[in-house]
């Protein structure tokens, strides 16, 4: 595959992420598998490192703006890091095989469909969270101990799913945090989710690299297209209706998730 073709994929995904905020992994990995013919294992391994690198700048910005809660990142990581290592151990035990490819495609399909569904219903969910925050004048919050427990459990779920499919560190993680922390401002949850995503995709990506399922040349070409794509997308997002863009992306994700599921079930 010509490197410019991968840069085009990076440009498309970067533009979509910049314009809508929809997670890049939920777009990039299905594109590489369905339209570029990349093996699922290599697509996931490469996309994990791509996600970790491309999201790092966003973490720096949130850190400077103090819109990042490191306590939330810590409790998420307490669950996700061990889960990622355990999942990597299982992946290494079965090796690069048809069994691994099928596991990746099934997990990827479910994660992408979940991401698309949440993106479609994001506004009703946010309204529900706002009602919880308002309550009778005081936020209806769960106990601190329960918050920590649920955050760690969420980390286990996200860490496992991300390590297998490269999807879930963004939108799915954010969906869980909105539910667990209704009194926190959404922007602080975005920053915290992003910082956790950089950590867990980096760990999972390095684990895949040890398995030999990272294509570094493809990674470079993807980043070459993604960085200007994010800049272009952010400008598009300022001029167009974000909700409509997200709906279009969600429909594309549902189609991609359905196609991936069909490929997995077909063997």
N, C-alpha and C positions, 0 to 999 in steps of 0.2 A: 504494500500500500504506500502510495506516495505521501511524503511528509506533509505536503500542503493539504492533502485530504484530511489529515488529523487536525491540522491547524484550523481548517474550516469547521470541524466538529467543535473544537475549543471555542471558536468565535461564536458559533450559534448558541452553545450552552452558556458561555460567558455573558452574551447579550441577554439571554433569557433570565439568568440569575440577577444581573444588574438591574433589569427592568421590573422584575416581579419578586425577587427574593426567594423564589422556589429553589430548593436544594439542588446543587449541581450534580450530585451522585445519582439522584433519581432520574436525571436526564442522560448524563454521560454514559453510564454503564449500559443501559438498554440500547443506546445509539451504537456503541462499539460492538455489541453482540449482534443486534438485528440488522444493521445496515453496513457494518464494516467487516463482518465475519470473524471478529476476534473471539478467541475461546473465552468462555465465561471466567475461568480462573485468571487469565492474563488481564481481561477487562477490569475485573474487580481489584486485583493487586495494583495495577497501574493507576486506576481511578482513586484508590485510597491515598496514595502519595500525592496525586494531583490535588485532591481535596485539602489535604493537610497544608500543602504549600500555598495554594491559592487563597485559603481562608485566613492565613496568618496575618496579613495586612489588616484585615477587618478587626482582628483581636487587638492589634496595636491601637487602632483608632478608638475602640471601645475602652481600652485601658486609659488612654489619654483623657477621654471624656468622662471617666469614672462611671461608666454604665456597664459595669462588670462585677458580679458578686462571686468572689473567689471561694466563699464558703459553699455555695451551690456547686461550683465546679468540683470542689474537693469531694463532697458527698456523692456526686454523680460518678466521679472517677473511682471512688472506693468500691463501687459495684462494677463499673464498666471495665476497668483495667484487669482485674482477675478473670472476669468473664471473657474478655478478649484473649487472654493468654490460654485459658482453657479451650476456647473455640479453636485457636491456632494449633494447639496440641492435637485436637481431633482432626483438623484439616491435614496436618502433617502426617498423622497416622494413616490416613487413607490415600494421601499423595494426590498428584495430578492424575485424575482418572475420570471415567464416565460418571462414576458415582458422585464425585465432587462437582462436576459440571451440572448434574441434575439437581443436587442440593442447592447450588448457587442460583440456578434459574428459578426454582420453586420459591426460595426465600426472597429473591429479588422481585419476583412478580407480586408476592403478597405485600412487600414493603412499598413498592411503587404504587400499587392500588390504594394502600392505606394513605400514602402521602397525597395522592391525587384527591382522595375523598376528603381529607382534612382541609386541603387547600380550597376545595369547592365550598365547604361549609365553615370556613374560617370566621366569617363575619358573624353568623349566628352564635358560634362558640364564644367569640369575644364579647358579644352582648350578654351572654350567660355569665361569663366571668365578671363583667362589670356589675351585673345584678348581685352576684355574690359579694363583690367588693363593697357595694353600697349597703345592702341589707337593710337594717333599720337605723342606719346612720353609722354603724360600725362594721368593718369587714368581718365576715364570718370565716374565720381561719381555723384550720385544724391545729392540734397541739404541735409543739416544736419536735417532740420525739417522733410523732407520726409523720411529720414532714420529712425528717431525716431518713426514717425507715423507707418511706415511699420513694425518696430520691435515690437511695442506694439500690432499691429494687428496679427502678427505672433505668439506672445505670447498667445493671446486669442485662436487662432486655436490650437496651440500645447497643451495648458493647458486643453482645452476641450477634445481633442482626447486622450491625455494621461490618463486623469482621468477616461474615459470610458473603454479604451482598454489596457492601460499600454504601448502602442507603440506610437512613434512619437517624444519623447524627444531627441533622438539621431540623426538618419539619416534624418528625416523630418526637424527637427530644423536646422540641419547643411545645408541642401539644401537651406532653406530660407535665412540663414545668408550669404551663398556664393553669393546669388543674391543681397542682400541688401548692403553688404560690400565688393565690388570687390577689393578695394585697401588694405584691411587688409590681413595679411598673413594667409594662411589656418590653421597653427598650433595655432594661437591665437583664431581663430574662433572655433576650436575643443575644446580648453580649456574653452572658454566662454560657448559653448553649453553644455559641460559636467557639469560645475558648475550649470547652469540653470536646467539641467536634475536632478541633485541630489536634488535641492530645490523642484521642482515641483512633482517629484515622491514621495518625502518624505511627502509633504502635502497631496497629493492624497492618498497615502498609509495609513496615519493616519486617513483620512476620511473614507476609506474603513474599517479600523479596528473598528471604532465606529459602523459600520453597522454589524460587526461580520463576515466579509468576508476575514479574514486573518488567515491562518493556521500557527501558529508559529512553530510548530514541523517541518512541511514541509519546512518552511523558513530556519530553522537551517540546515537541511539536504542539501538543495539546495546550501547554502553558503559553506558548508563543501566540496562539490564537485567542486564548481565554482572557489574558490580561487586557488587551484592547477591547475585547468583547464586553467585559464588565464595565469599562468606562463608557462605551457606546450605549449599553443597556441602561445605565444609570441616567443618561441624558434622555433616552427614549421614555423612561419611566416618569420623568418630570413632566412630559408633554402629553402622555396618553393616560387613559383611565386604567389605573392599576388593577382594579377588580376585574375588568373585562380581559385584560392580559392574563391574569391568573386563571380565569376560567378556561381560556384557550389552552394554556399550558396543562391544566388539569385534564382536559379532554384528551390531549396528546398522551399524557402519562397513563390514563386509563387504557387507551389503545395499546400503548407499548407494554403495559403490564399484562393485558390480556394476551398479546402475541407471545410474550415471554412465557406465560403460564402454559399456553398451548404447546410451545416447543418443549417445555419440561415434561408435560404429560405424554407427549408423543415419543418421548424417550431420547 
